[in-house]
Amino acid sequence: MARISKTRSVTLDNAEKRAAALAAIEPPLKLGGAISVAGFQKRVADARAQLSAYNGLLAEADRIRVEFLVAERALALHHTRMLAAVAGHYGKDSSVYAAAGGTTLQARKRPKRKAASSGEKLPNAA
């Protein structure tokens, strides 16, 4: 029941392939300055660790969300049972029932039938 799907990184996937290809070149590349195959591989590993941590947090958030939904369902059931208990003890027309959040029988509106408009033909009419 995952709400947020885990994230994949196309850039990270491509960088891992590139790092593997660069590491396979013989003799080892000497690119100079701060640019090196080892430095690139370290950045790829750091990014992979960040993505893994992010996806772990998403999984944790989903787990907590599921726990909340279970608690919410239990609360809704308990709420319904509490209102039913008040109705059983005091009656559905009591002020206590209304104070507990119920709608008294007197306050309920009965549905009214729609009157046929003058332009419509009644069935079985001659």
Beta strands, then each sheet from edge to edge (+ up, - down):
end
